[in-house]
Amino acid sequence: MVASRDVALAQRTVEAHWEADLSAEARERSRTVIDLDAEENACPACGAKFQTAAGRCGECGLRFG
């Protein structure tokens, strides 16, 4: 919880820590948009290709849908 006047600073601080903990590849994957109508997608967590109909990444198990 932060005071409303400190929200912008708190957000920048959290984002800085988040970015410092991820590799450039992981940051790029985190911006992935999953198209649930597409036949195949790339998992934003591990980057593996998976069949969207499966509802989860076969590599890391992240659920979608």
PyMOL commands that set and color helices and strands:
alter all, ss='L'
color gray80, all
select helices_A, chain A and resi 4-21+24-30+52-54
alter helices_A, ss='H'
color red, helices_A
select strands_A, chain A and resi 40-42+49-51
alter strands_A, ss='S'
color yellow, strands_A
deselect
rebuild
show_as cartoon
